[in-house]
């Protein structure tokens, strides 16, 4: 996983690229689960694009809650057959609220036992 934009100002997208060592033979899903931010202020449901949250996850931003507490929240991308990589992104929105730096933590879901992979962190700075 390569961070393309893992420290952004609110209103920008956090973005990572998942890369394989060889071309995928078939479509290969890349799935991340959201984790609590580990004592940091956590990116919430009202900090991300509400259309993205509804279209990709079937959830409303209200009531506001940390992304790790949104029911069934995961981030999915697919490396197409014959390709080496795919990008995953979290679109954030700018607001007028003065906020501390917020974080999002995701863990790559693996298919081995235990079914978890490395943890990735993104940070969002206040735009105001």
Secondary structure as UniProt FT lines:
FT   STRAND          2..5
FT   STRAND          7..9
FT   TURN            10..11
FT   STRAND          13..19
FT   STRAND          28..35
FT   TURN            38..39
FT   STRAND          41..42
FT   TURN            45..46
FT   HELIX           50..57
FT   HELIX           67..69
FT   TURN            71..72
FT   STRAND          74..79
FT   TURN            81..82
FT   STRAND          85..92
FT   STRAND          102..109
FT   STRAND          116..125
//
